[in-house]
Amino acid sequence: MKQWAKRVVLFGVDGAGTFFEQTPTPNIDRIFRNGAVCRRALTELPSISAECWGSILHGVDCRRHGLTNWATGKRTFPTDSPYPSVFRVIRENRPDAEMASFCEWGNVNYGIIENNLGVYEVNAEGDELIQAAVDYINGHDFTLIYFHFDIPDGAGHAHGYGSPEHLASITLADSWIGRVTEAIEKRGWLEDTLLLVEPDHGGTPPDEHGRGSHGGDSDAEKYVCFFAAGGGAQHTELHDMLTRDTAPAILHALGLPIPDTWNSRVPGGLFADVPENLPRPEGLPVQVEELKLKKEYGRFEEELAGLKPALHLPFSTPDALPEGTERMGKLYLVDGLREKAMRFDDGALRIPCPLEGGSVSFTAWLRLDAVENRMPVLSVRCAEDGSSWICIAATGEDHLVLSVKLRGVNKPRHMEVALPAKRTGTWIFAAGSFDAEAGTAGFSINFEPVMHQLLPGREIMGEGEKAQLLLGIDDLSTDEQRFPGELEDVCVYNKALTDEDIAKLKAYYLG
C-alpha cells in the first residue's frame, strides 16, 4: 500500500460548521489554496461534540461507538472495542510511532482516545496549548497530531453561531493553525505532512436570548467544511463526504490498513489512487434488539382520549414546552424514535405539572447510555418541598428503579428491575404509577407489567400543592448526577394506569 504522507495533523475546530467563509481565515486560505475541500460534509446526528468527534476519530457512526458528552467525562474508551480509533490502529501497526493530542476539551483525551496507547496528551487553552504543541513539534518527529479548539463552540453557545463573537473565534483558531503550520514548515516537513481542518458540527443563530445551540439536523448544525493539503492530497472539490470518512483518510495517507469494522471510506478523489463513488462499507453492525413501531399515528390525545394525560411533552420543537418551564444546563433536540427527542447529558428541565392530587402515573420513551451509578431520568414531584414524589432512575448499565415517596412516610419505596437483554443504548418504554385508592405502585417496561408493590400509605399529594415534572434531575440526585440519555413522548396522568391502559398504549405505538 502506497504511503502518501509521513505525518498527519488534524485540526479540530469545535462548532465552526461551515462558517469559515463568513470570517477572515488567512492561514486556512493560504495553506489549503491548492488542496482539497468539501464545503458540505455531513456530520453525525445528533450533532453533539462527543458523538461527532468519536466518529471522526473512530471511523464509525455514533450509534456504534456509543460516545456521549457525559460518557466521555466519566469513563475511558475500551481498548478492546471493535471500533478502534486512528491512534490505536497506528499504535498496533507502528509500535514506535510518536503521537500527540492537544485539546481544549479534556473529554477527548480522557474518554474518546483510548488510554495507555502512549499518546502524548495536553489539556490546556489558547496560547498555552499552542505553545505546548510548537514545543512538541520542535522536539519530536511525529506520525499523528490531533488538535481540539473549543473556543468557537463556546462563543456559539454564548452568542449564537454566525454571530460576530462566534466568527471572531474562528478567525482566532485560524491564527493558531497558522502558528502550528509554521512550526512544521520550519522543520522542513510541510510537503510530506497531510494537514486537515475539520469541525465536528455547526449551530443555530442567536435565539431570543442571544444564545445558540446544536444537536439537531438543520443545515446550519449538520454540515461542516473539510480541508486537506500536503501529504498527497489532490487539488479538488470533494463531494458525498461524511465526517467519519476522516479516519480512513488518515490511515490511507499513512499507508496503513483500514479496519473492516468501520463503516466509512476514504473520500473519493482525495488521493490520486482513490476513485470517486467508492461504496461505503457496512462495517460491523450494532447487535441490538429494537421494538418495531408502526409507521403512522393519529394524535395521542385523540386516539387515547380515555387516558387524558394532564401533561404531554412530544418535544416537537425547541420551544414546545409549557409556560413556566425552567431549563438548566445544555439541552439538545435530536432525532428520536418517532420524531424528535430531548437529549439531556448535563442539562435538566423543571416543568409545572397540572395535577389535582390522588393517583399519579407517567409514561415515557427513554434511551439510556451505559451508566455507572444512579442517574435520574424522570420525577413527578408532588409536594413543593420535595417530600413526596414518584420517580424513575437508571442504576448501573442494565437496571431501572421506580421510587415512590408518600406523604407522612419517612422512607421511599424502591422497585428495581433488570432491563431486557441488549437494551442499553436502545429505546425503552417505561410506565410508573401510584394508585391512591389501592395504595400500590406499579412498574411496566416495554408494555409488560414487571412489578407491583403495596405501599405504607395512600397519599402522595396534599391539598393545594403544586406539582412539578423534573426531567434529568430528581430529589435524590446531586449536581453531579444527570441523566445521560434521551426522552420522547413524556406523559403525566392524574390517574393510576391499569394493565388495560398499558395495552392501549402498546396498540397505539406498536400496532
Order of alpha helices (4+ residues) and beta strands (2+ residues): beta-alpha-beta-alpha-alpha-alpha-alpha-beta-beta-alpha-beta-alpha-alpha-beta-alpha-beta-beta-alpha-alpha-beta-beta-beta-beta-beta-beta-beta-beta-beta-beta-beta-beta-beta-beta-beta-alpha
